C-alpha cells in the first residue's frame, strides 16, 4: 500500500511565465499579492491543453526531422518477421496442423471462455441470471469437440466482434456502466484471415484464430474457402490501404453484402486494375472510384470474392505510408475525438486498438492487447519495476520521441512531443484525472481519443501515471 504524503504543488512552466508577465505589469511599489493573475483556461477543461495542441501540424512543426524515415520498407519487413518469430501472441495460421486434436481445441477455448469471478449485470442493471450462464456455457459445445477436426480457413466479410463466449449478450461488472462489456474481446475487419477451430451448439458462432487473437465470431461474418484463396487474398497486384480512421464502400442495393462496408485504418484491399472504367459495378459506373475485390459469404457458408466500389473521395493510398514522425502524428490525430470503444465495440476502438490501427497504416504488425504489446520481445522495450524510482522514470519520459508507446496497467499512450517541460500524449481513454488549481483532483470522463500531458496525470491522489509506467516500447531500429 502506498503511504500518502503531503503534496507540494508544482507550478508548470506556463504558470511561472504568466506570473512573471503579470508582475512586470504591476505599478511601481506593488507586490505579488496585488497581481491580478488568473491562469489561462485549459481548453475543454483538460489540464494545460491549448486548442493549437489538437492539430498534428503544431507538433510536426516542432520537430527538426519530421520527415525522417524511422523504418523503411525493408526495415518494417524485418520488424514484422521478428514479431512473428518472437512474440507468442502472434499466430502463424499456415503452420497449424491439418487436423486439430480435441485437446488443442479444448485448451484454446477454455483459455478464453472463463466466466468472470465478479458479479455480472445486464444493460437493464439486473444481475445476469444463473439460467443465462448455464445456456451460454452449454453453447460452447465442449462435449461435441471431436477427437480430431479438419482445419478450415475463412475470410472475414464484415467488421465483426470477437467475443469471449458465443453470445451477443452484453454484460458488465458495474451497474449503470455499460461501456465496458466483459464479453467483448476485440474485432476483425473485412479481409482478415481466420482458422476455424470449432462451432457453437446453436450453429451461429465459430471459434476462430486470427493472426493476433482467438475468440468467438458470428458465423454469418465468415466465408469458408481454400487455403490458397484465403492466404492469397490481396497478396498479388495493386491494392488500396485505408489511411483514414475509416473508409466506406459505395452504397449499392444491387449487392448489399458490400454496401457501405466499413473499412478500418490499415485495412488493405486488392484493386481490380483491369476493370474498364466505363463499365458499371453494382449499378454504378466505376470511373470515380477504385474497383476493389471484397470477400462475401454465400448462403451455404462458402467464400466468394466480388467487385465493389471504394470512392476516390475516401482516405486511401496505393501503398502503406512511409513511417515518419510526421505521418505518425497525422495518422494518430485522424482518430481525435472518436468515442472510446472497449474491445473495438461501438464500431470504434480502445487504447491498444488505436495503437494497432495507427501502425497498421504503415504495414507494421503489433500485438492486439496492451498486455502483449507492453512486453513484446520484438519491440525496442524499456522495462520498469517497482524498484525503479522517480529519477529513472522521469529521465525516460523526458527522452520520449514521437510515436513511442507508454504503458501503464491496462492502458497505452502514444507520444506526440515535448513542450515546456511536459511530455504530451494522444491516447484512446475512458477517463483521466489531474489536480486542479484548487488542489483537488479532477476526474474527467474523456471517453475518447484525447490529447493530454503525461506529467500531471494521476492514477490516485498520491500515485501518478509516471509512477505506474510498466514499459516503454519504441518502434524503430532496436538499440543494443
C-alpha positions as CSV (number, residue, x, y, z in Angstrom):
1,X,0.0,0.0,0.0
2,X,1.3,3.4,-0.9
3,X,1.6,5.8,2.1
4,X,0.1,9.2,1.4
5,X,2.4,12.2,2.0
6,X,1.9,15.9,1.8
7,X,1.7,17.1,-1.7
8,X,3.7,20.1,-2.8
9,X,2.1,21.7,-5.9
10,X,4.4,22.1,-8.8
11,X,3.8,25.2,-11.0
12,X,4.0,24.2,-14.7
13,X,6.2,26.4,-17.0
14,X,3.3,28.3,-18.4
15,X,2.2,29.3,-14.9
16,X,5.6,30.6,-14.0
17,X,5.8,32.7,-17.2
18,X,2.3,34.1,-16.7
19,X,3.2,35.1,-13.1
20,X,6.3,36.9,-14.4
21,X,4.4,38.8,-17.0
22,X,1.7,39.8,-14.5
23,X,4.4,41.1,-12.1
24,X,6.1,43.2,-14.8
25,X,2.7,44.9,-15.5
26,X,2.2,45.9,-11.8
27,X,2.5,49.6,-10.9
28,X,5.7,50.6,-9.0
29,X,5.6,49.5,-5.4
30,X,3.0,46.8,-5.9
31,X,3.6,43.3,-4.6
32,X,2.8,39.8,-5.8
33,X,-0.3,39.9,-3.7
34,X,-1.6,42.8,-5.9
35,X,-1.1,40.9,-9.2
36,X,-4.5,40.5,-11.0
37,X,-3.4,37.0,-12.2
38,X,-5.8,34.3,-13.5
39,X,-4.2,31.3,-15.1
40,X,-5.2,30.7,-18.8
41,X,-8.2,28.4,-19.0
42,X,-7.4,24.9,-20.1
43,X,-9.1,24.1,-23.4
44,X,-12.0,21.9,-22.9
45,X,-11.2,21.6,-19.2
46,X,-8.2,19.4,-19.9
47,X,-5.2,20.4,-17.8
48,X,-2.7,22.7,-19.7
49,X,-4.3,21.9,-23.0
50,X,-4.5,24.6,-25.7
51,X,-6.6,24.4,-28.8
52,X,-3.5,24.6,-31.0
53,X,-2.2,21.3,-29.5
54,X,-5.1,19.5,-31.2
55,X,-3.5,20.0,-34.6
56,X,-0.9,17.4,-35.7
57,X,0.8,20.2,-37.7
58,X,1.6,22.0,-34.4
59,X,3.6,19.0,-33.2
60,X,5.2,18.3,-36.5
61,X,6.4,21.9,-36.8
62,X,8.4,21.5,-33.6
63,X,10.4,18.6,-35.0
64,X,13.8,19.1,-36.8
65,X,13.3,15.8,-38.7
66,X,9.6,15.3,-39.1
67,X,10.0,13.6,-42.5
68,X,12.8,11.3,-41.3
69,X,12.1,7.7,-42.2
70,X,12.1,5.7,-39.0
71,X,12.0,2.3,-40.7
72,X,12.0,1.8,-44.4
73,X,10.0,-1.0,-46.1
74,X,12.9,-3.5,-45.7
75,X,13.1,-2.5,-42.0
76,X,9.4,-2.9,-41.5
77,X,9.5,-6.3,-43.2
78,X,12.4,-7.3,-40.8
79,X,10.4,-6.0,-37.8
80,X,7.3,-7.9,-38.8
81,X,9.4,-11.1,-39.3
82,X,10.8,-10.6,-35.8
83,X,7.4,-10.1,-34.4
84,X,6.0,-13.3,-35.9
85,X,9.1,-15.3,-34.8
86,X,9.5,-13.9,-31.2
87,X,6.0,-12.9,-29.9
88,X,3.8,-15.7,-28.7
89,X,0.7,-13.6,-29.1
90,X,1.1,-13.7,-32.9
91,X,-0.3,-16.8,-34.6
92,X,1.0,-18.3,-37.8
93,X,-2.2,-19.7,-39.3
94,X,-0.4,-21.5,-42.1
95,X,1.6,-23.5,-39.6
96,X,-1.5,-25.0,-37.9
97,X,-1.9,-28.8,-38.4
98,X,-4.4,-30.0,-41.0
99,X,-6.1,-32.0,-38.2
100,X,-6.8,-30.3,-34.9
101,X,-6.9,-32.6,-31.8
102,X,-9.6,-32.3,-29.3
103,X,-7.1,-31.4,-26.6
104,X,-5.8,-28.5,-28.7
105,X,-9.2,-27.0,-29.5
106,X,-10.4,-27.5,-25.9
107,X,-7.4,-25.8,-24.4
108,X,-7.8,-22.8,-26.7
109,X,-11.4,-22.3,-25.9
110,X,-11.0,-22.8,-22.2
111,X,-8.1,-20.3,-22.1
112,X,-10.6,-17.6,-23.3
113,X,-14.1,-18.7,-22.2
114,X,-13.8,-18.4,-18.5
115,X,-16.8,-17.0,-16.6
116,X,-15.8,-13.8,-14.7
117,X,-15.4,-14.1,-11.0
118,X,-17.2,-10.7,-10.3
119,X,-21.0,-10.5,-10.4
120,X,-22.3,-9.6,-13.8
121,X,-25.1,-7.2,-14.7
122,X,-27.1,-6.7,-17.9
123,X,-28.0,-3.5,-19.7
124,X,-31.1,-3.3,-17.5
125,X,-28.8,-3.2,-14.5
126,X,-30.2,-6.5,-13.2
127,X,-27.9,-9.4,-12.3
128,X,-27.3,-12.0,-15.1
129,X,-29.4,-15.0,-14.0
130,X,-27.9,-18.4,-13.4
131,X,-30.0,-19.8,-16.2
132,X,-28.3,-17.4,-18.7
133,X,-24.9,-18.6,-17.6
134,X,-26.0,-22.2,-18.0
135,X,-27.3,-21.6,-21.5
136,X,-24.2,-19.7,-22.6
137,X,-21.8,-22.2,-21.3
138,X,-23.8,-25.0,-22.9
139,X,-23.5,-23.2,-26.2
140,X,-19.7,-23.7,-26.1
141,X,-20.5,-27.3,-27.1
142,X,-17.3,-28.6,-25.5
143,X,-18.5,-32.2,-25.4
144,X,-19.1,-32.1,-29.2
145,X,-15.4,-31.4,-30.0
146,X,-14.3,-34.5,-31.9
147,X,-11.1,-36.4,-31.3
148,X,-9.8,-34.8,-34.5
149,X,-11.3,-31.9,-36.5
150,X,-10.2,-30.9,-40.0
151,X,-8.8,-27.4,-40.1
152,X,-10.9,-24.9,-42.1
153,X,-9.9,-21.4,-43.3
154,X,-12.0,-18.3,-43.9
155,X,-12.0,-14.6,-44.6
156,X,-14.0,-12.1,-42.5
157,X,-16.6,-10.4,-44.7
158,X,-17.7,-7.6,-42.3
159,X,-16.4,-5.8,-39.3
160,X,-17.3,-8.3,-36.6
161,X,-16.9,-8.5,-32.8
162,X,-14.7,-11.1,-31.2
163,X,-16.4,-12.4,-28.1
164,X,-15.3,-14.4,-25.0
165,X,-18.4,-16.5,-25.3
166,X,-20.7,-17.4,-28.2
167,X,-23.3,-14.8,-27.4
168,X,-24.2,-11.2,-28.2
169,X,-25.3,-10.7,-24.6
170,X,-23.6,-7.6,-23.2
171,X,-22.5,-7.9,-19.5
172,X,-21.0,-5.5,-17.1
173,X,-19.3,-5.6,-13.7
174,X,-20.7,-2.3,-12.6
175,X,-24.4,-1.3,-12.6
176,X,-25.0,1.6,-14.9
177,X,-21.6,1.4,-16.6
178,X,-22.5,0.0,-20.0
179,X,-19.3,0.9,-21.8
180,X,-17.2,-2.0,-20.6
181,X,-18.8,-5.2,-21.9
182,X,-16.9,-8.0,-20.3
183,X,-17.6,-10.5,-23.1
184,X,-16.2,-8.1,-25.7
185,X,-12.6,-9.0,-26.7
186,X,-11.8,-7.4,-30.0
187,X,-12.9,-7.2,-33.6
188,X,-11.9,-8.4,-37.0
189,X,-12.1,-6.5,-40.3
190,X,-13.1,-7.4,-43.9
191,X,-10.3,-9.5,-45.5
192,X,-8.8,-10.7,-42.2
193,X,-7.9,-14.4,-42.4
194,X,-9.0,-16.9,-39.8
195,X,-8.6,-20.6,-39.0
196,X,-11.9,-22.2,-37.8
197,X,-11.5,-24.4,-34.8
198,X,-15.0,-25.1,-33.5
199,X,-18.7,-24.3,-33.9
200,X,-21.2,-23.4,-31.2
201,X,-24.1,-25.7,-30.3
202,X,-26.6,-23.3,-31.9
203,X,-24.6,-23.2,-35.1
204,X,-24.5,-19.4,-35.0
205,X,-20.9,-18.9,-33.8
206,X,-17.4,-20.0,-34.8
207,X,-14.4,-20.2,-32.6
208,X,-11.6,-18.8,-34.7
209,X,-7.9,-18.0,-34.5
210,X,-6.7,-14.9,-36.4
211,X,-3.1,-13.7,-36.6
212,X,-3.4,-11.8,-33.3
213,X,-6.4,-13.3,-31.4
214,X,-8.5,-16.3,-30.8
215,X,-12.2,-15.9,-29.9
216,X,-15.8,-16.4,-30.9
217,X,-17.2,-14.6,-34.0
218,X,-20.6,-14.7,-35.6
219,X,-20.7,-17.4,-38.3
220,X,-22.5,-15.1,-40.7
221,X,-19.4,-12.9,-41.0
222,X,-17.0,-15.6,-42.2
223,X,-16.8,-17.1,-45.6
224,X,-15.1,-20.6,-45.7
225,X,-12.6,-21.1,-48.5
226,X,-9.5,-22.9,-49.5
227,X,-6.1,-22.1,-48.0
228,X,-4.9,-20.8,-51.4
229,X,-7.8,-18.4,-51.7
230,X,-7.7,-17.2,-48.1
231,X,-4.0,-16.6,-47.9
232,X,-3.7,-15.4,-51.5
233,X,-6.3,-12.7,-51.0
234,X,-4.8,-9.3,-51.7
235,X,-1.2,-10.6,-52.0
236,X,-0.8,-10.0,-55.7
237,X,-1.3,-7.0,-57.9
238,X,-2.2,-3.4,-56.9
239,X,-4.2,-2.6,-53.7
240,X,-5.5,0.2,-51.6
241,X,-4.6,0.8,-48.0
242,X,-7.1,2.6,-45.8
243,X,-5.3,5.7,-44.4
244,X,-8.3,7.4,-42.9
245,X,-9.7,6.5,-39.5
246,X,-12.3,4.6,-41.5
247,X,-13.4,4.4,-45.2
248,X,-16.7,3.2,-46.6
249,X,-17.5,1.4,-49.8
250,X,-20.2,2.9,-52.1
251,X,-23.8,2.2,-51.3
252,X,-25.3,-0.4,-53.5
253,X,-28.8,-2.0,-53.3
254,X,-27.7,-4.5,-56.0
255,X,-25.0,-6.1,-53.8
256,X,-25.9,-5.3,-50.1
257,X,-23.1,-7.5,-48.8
258,X,-20.6,-4.9,-49.9
259,X,-22.7,-1.8,-49.5
260,X,-21.4,1.0,-47.2
261,X,-19.0,-1.5,-45.7
262,X,-16.8,0.0,-43.0
263,X,-13.1,-0.5,-43.5
264,X,-10.6,0.5,-40.8
265,X,-7.3,2.3,-40.9
266,X,-4.6,-0.1,-42.3
267,X,-7.0,-2.5,-44.0
268,X,-5.6,-3.5,-47.4
269,X,-8.0,-4.5,-50.2
270,X,-6.9,-5.6,-53.7
271,X,-7.7,-3.5,-56.7
272,X,-9.1,-4.9,-60.0
273,X,-6.9,-2.8,-62.1
274,X,-8.1,-4.1,-65.4
275,X,-11.8,-3.3,-64.8
276,X,-13.0,-1.0,-67.6
277,X,-13.7,2.4,-66.0
278,X,-16.8,2.9,-68.2
279,X,-18.3,-0.3,-67.0
280,X,-20.7,-0.4,-64.1
281,X,-20.1,-2.1,-60.8
282,X,-23.2,-3.0,-58.9
283,X,-25.2,-0.4,-60.8
284,X,-22.7,2.4,-60.8
285,X,-20.0,3.5,-63.3
286,X,-16.5,2.9,-61.9
287,X,-14.6,5.9,-63.1
288,X,-15.0,7.9,-59.8
289,X,-14.0,5.0,-57.6
290,X,-11.4,2.3,-57.2
291,X,-12.8,-1.1,-58.2
292,X,-11.8,-3.4,-55.3
293,X,-12.3,-7.0,-54.6
294,X,-14.0,-7.9,-51.3
295,X,-14.9,-11.3,-49.6
296,X,-18.6,-12.2,-49.2
297,X,-20.3,-15.3,-47.7
298,X,-22.7,-17.3,-49.7
299,X,-25.8,-18.8,-48.1
300,X,-24.1,-22.1,-47.8
301,X,-21.2,-20.5,-45.9
302,X,-18.7,-20.7,-48.7
303,X,-16.4,-17.8,-49.6
304,X,-16.7,-15.7,-52.8
305,X,-14.8,-12.6,-54.0
306,X,-16.8,-9.9,-55.6
307,X,-16.1,-6.4,-57.1
308,X,-17.1,-3.3,-55.1
309,X,-16.6,0.4,-55.4
310,X,-14.3,2.3,-53.0
311,X,-15.0,6.0,-53.8
312,X,-11.9,8.1,-54.6
313,X,-13.1,10.6,-52.0
314,X,-12.3,8.1,-49.3
315,X,-8.9,8.4,-47.5
316,X,-6.9,5.6,-49.0
317,X,-3.4,5.2,-50.6
318,X,-1.9,2.9,-53.2
319,X,0.6,1.6,-50.6
320,X,1.4,1.7,-46.9
321,X,2.5,5.1,-45.7
322,X,6.2,5.9,-45.0
323,X,6.9,5.5,-41.3
324,X,7.9,9.1,-40.4
325,X,7.3,11.2,-37.3
326,X,5.0,13.5,-39.3
327,X,2.9,10.6,-40.6
328,X,2.6,9.0,-37.1
329,X,1.2,12.3,-35.8
330,X,-1.1,12.7,-38.8
331,X,-2.5,9.2,-38.6
332,X,-3.0,9.3,-34.8
333,X,-4.9,12.6,-35.0
334,X,-7.3,11.2,-37.6
335,X,-8.9,9.5,-34.6
336,X,-9.1,12.6,-32.4
337,X,-12.5,12.8,-30.8
338,X,-13.6,9.3,-31.7
339,X,-15.6,7.6,-28.9
340,X,-13.7,5.1,-26.8
341,X,-14.8,1.6,-27.7
342,X,-13.7,-1.2,-25.3
343,X,-12.5,-4.2,-27.3
344,X,-13.4,-2.4,-30.6
345,X,-17.0,-2.0,-29.6
346,X,-19.2,0.9,-30.9
347,X,-17.6,0.4,-34.3
348,X,-14.6,2.3,-32.8
349,X,-11.6,1.0,-30.8
350,X,-9.8,1.1,-27.4
351,X,-6.3,2.2,-26.5
352,X,-4.4,-0.8,-27.9
353,X,-6.6,-1.0,-30.9
354,X,-5.9,2.7,-31.5
355,X,-2.2,1.9,-31.5
356,X,-2.6,-1.2,-33.7
357,X,-4.5,0.7,-36.4
358,X,-2.1,3.6,-36.5
359,X,0.9,1.3,-37.1
360,X,-1.1,-0.9,-39.4
361,X,-1.3,2.0,-41.8
362,X,2.5,1.8,-42.1
363,X,2.4,-2.0,-42.5
364,X,3.7,-2.6,-39.0
365,X,2.4,-5.5,-37.1
366,X,1.9,-5.1,-33.3
367,X,0.0,-7.4,-30.8
368,X,-3.6,-6.7,-30.1
369,X,-3.8,-6.1,-26.4
370,X,-1.8,-3.8,-24.0
371,X,-0.7,-6.9,-22.0
372,X,1.0,-8.3,-25.0
373,X,2.1,-5.1,-26.6
374,X,3.8,-3.9,-23.4
375,X,6.1,-6.9,-23.1
376,X,6.6,-7.9,-26.7
377,X,10.2,-9.0,-27.1
378,X,10.1,-8.0,-30.8
379,X,9.9,-4.3,-30.0
380,X,12.6,-1.9,-28.6
381,X,11.5,-2.2,-24.9
382,X,12.4,-0.3,-21.8
383,X,11.0,-2.2,-18.8
384,X,10.3,-0.7,-15.3
385,X,9.7,-2.5,-12.0
386,X,8.6,-1.4,-8.5
387,X,12.3,-0.9,-7.7
388,X,12.7,1.9,-10.3
389,X,12.3,5.3,-8.7
390,X,11.1,8.6,-10.0
391,X,14.5,9.7,-11.3
392,X,14.8,6.8,-13.8
393,X,11.1,7.1,-14.8
394,X,11.3,10.9,-15.3
395,X,14.5,10.6,-17.3
396,X,12.9,8.1,-19.6
397,X,9.8,10.2,-20.1
398,X,11.9,13.2,-21.0
399,X,13.6,11.2,-23.7
400,X,10.4,10.0,-25.4
401,X,10.1,10.6,-29.1
402,X,7.1,10.9,-31.4
403,X,5.4,7.5,-31.7
404,X,6.9,6.0,-28.6
405,X,4.4,3.9,-26.6
406,X,4.0,4.3,-22.9
407,X,2.3,1.6,-20.9
408,X,0.6,1.6,-17.5
409,X,-1.5,-1.3,-16.3
410,X,-4.4,-1.7,-18.8
411,X,-3.6,1.4,-20.9
412,X,-1.2,2.6,-23.6
413,X,-0.4,6.2,-24.8
414,X,1.3,7.5,-27.9
415,X,3.9,10.2,-27.5
416,X,3.4,13.3,-29.7
417,X,6.0,15.7,-28.4
418,X,7.8,17.6,-25.6
419,X,6.7,21.2,-24.8
420,X,7.7,23.4,-21.9
421,X,8.9,20.6,-19.7
422,X,5.8,18.5,-20.4
423,X,5.5,15.3,-22.4
424,X,2.4,15.2,-24.5
425,X,0.4,12.1,-25.4
426,X,-2.5,11.2,-27.6
427,X,-4.5,8.2,-26.3
428,X,-7.8,6.5,-26.5
429,X,-9.0,6.6,-23.0
430,X,-12.1,6.1,-20.9
431,X,-11.1,8.8,-18.4
432,X,-8.3,10.6,-16.7
433,X,-7.5,12.8,-13.7
434,X,-5.2,15.6,-12.6
435,X,-5.0,18.2,-9.8
436,X,-6.9,21.4,-10.4
437,X,-5.8,24.9,-9.4
438,X,-7.7,24.4,-6.1
439,X,-5.5,21.4,-5.2
440,X,-8.4,18.9,-5.7
441,X,-8.2,16.1,-8.1
442,X,-10.3,16.5,-11.2
443,X,-11.9,13.3,-12.6
444,X,-12.5,13.7,-16.3
445,X,-14.8,11.5,-18.4
446,X,-12.7,11.8,-21.5
447,X,-14.2,8.7,-23.1
448,X,-12.4,9.0,-26.5
449,X,-9.2,9.8,-28.3
450,X,-7.7,12.8,-26.4
451,X,-4.6,14.8,-26.1
452,X,-3.2,15.3,-22.5
453,X,0.1,16.0,-20.9
454,X,1.7,13.0,-19.2
455,X,3.3,14.5,-16.1
456,X,0.1,15.9,-14.4
457,X,-1.9,12.7,-15.0
458,X,-2.8,10.9,-11.7
459,X,-3.9,7.4,-11.1
460,X,-4.9,8.3,-7.5
461,X,-4.3,11.2,-5.1
462,X,-0.8,10.0,-4.5
463,X,0.2,7.9,-7.5
464,X,0.9,9.4,-10.9
465,X,0.8,7.8,-14.3
466,X,4.5,8.1,-14.5
467,X,4.8,6.2,-11.2
468,X,2.7,3.4,-12.8
469,X,4.7,3.0,-16.1
470,X,5.5,-0.6,-16.7
471,X,7.1,-0.4,-20.1
472,X,8.0,1.9,-22.9
473,X,8.1,0.4,-26.4
474,X,9.7,2.0,-29.4
475,X,9.1,1.1,-33.0
476,X,12.4,1.9,-34.6
477,X,15.7,0.2,-35.2
478,X,16.4,-1.7,-31.9
479,X,19.1,-0.3,-29.7
480,X,21.8,-2.8,-28.4
